[in-house]
């Protein structure tokens, strides 16, 4: 596997773990105790990370690698 593909794969795995942690955090009391602005920003962050993850997955599939 090409080094840049390995880096993309590692990045996708790390990003997926962060996405999963944030998704798990959203329904918690700790999340609900945050200000509305912080909750909104975390939602924006989740959307951005999800879009980035999607782009990485497409790029990986273009190289023949399944994320």
C-alpha positions in Angstrom: 0.0 0.0 0.0 1.3 3.4 -0.9 2.4 5.6 2.0 -0.2 8.3 1.3 -2.9 5.7 1.2 -1.8 4.3 4.6 -1.9 7.9 6.0 -5.4 8.4 4.7 -6.5 5.1 6.2 -5.0 5.9 9.5 -6.6 9.4 9.4 -10.0 7.9 8.6 -9.8 5.4 11.5 -8.8 8.1 14.0 -11.5 10.5 12.7 -14.2 7.7 12.9 -13.2 7.1 16.5 -13.6 10.8 17.3 -17.0 10.9 15.5 -18.2 7.9 17.5 -17.1 9.5 20.8 -18.9 12.8 19.9 -22.0 10.9 18.9 -22.0 9.0 22.2 -21.6 12.3 24.0 -24.6 14.1 22.5 -27.3 12.3 24.5 -25.6 12.7 27.8 -26.5 15.1 30.7 -23.0 16.6 30.4 -23.8 17.7 26.8 -27.2 19.0 27.9 -25.5 21.1 30.6 -23.5 23.0 28.0 -24.6 26.3 26.7 -26.7 26.4 23.6 -23.8 28.0 21.7 -21.5 25.1 22.7 -24.1 22.5 21.7 -24.5 24.2 18.4 -20.8 24.4 17.8 -20.4 20.7 18.6 -23.1 19.9 16.1 -21.3 22.0 13.5 -18.1 20.2 14.4 -19.8 16.8 14.0 -21.1 17.7 10.6 -17.7 18.9 9.4 -16.0 15.8 10.7 -18.6 13.6 9.1 -18.1 15.4 5.7 -14.4 15.0 6.0 -14.7 11.3 6.9 -16.9 10.8 3.8 -14.4 12.5 1.6 -11.6 10.3 3.0 -13.7 7.2 2.4 -14.3 8.1 -1.2 -10.7 8.8 -1.8 -9.7 5.5 -0.2 -12.2 3.6 -2.3 -10.8 5.3 -5.4 -7.4 3.6 -4.5 -9.1 0.2 -4.1 -9.0 0.3 -0.2 -12.2 -0.2 1.8 -12.1 2.1 4.9 
